[in-house]
């Protein structure tokens, strides 16, 4: 009985340690499932926010990660295909954090060598939420991809679908955190 108890306890510790080491993403600018702030809201299309990408951090990427990518996608946009708000890839494997505002190419806060692709707003860099007035709050899915390649090889003018295809074909793992916004 004692050996069995010791074995069960050891298995629980091993499972707990493995769970503690899972690839994860967090933000100091919003709680998972919480509302995005005006600082992150788009400036245009009838919205008057700060259009600053939120801070993001990730840890425990899988062994073999050679680069990262971050996307923000609104599956609730009334388009029939969702809305790409941010696509940044070729983030060096040594980077595990994006500061607030890294999505503004003019500020130069994104990691050296990274590419910010064209969003559905038609521009490169972060484009914050701006759902139609009166719509239920939309979900904004922030995804960090751990990739098995250093460079995705996708041009900055690529569509969200094309970038997504490349990311999914090269992903070792991906993690998400979702925020909401409505007006």
Helices and strands as residue ranges (DSSP letters): H 2-20, E 24-26, G 38-40, E 43-44, E 47-48, E 56-59, E 67-74, E 83-92, E 97-98, G 105-107, E 115-116, E 138-147, H 160-170, E 171-181
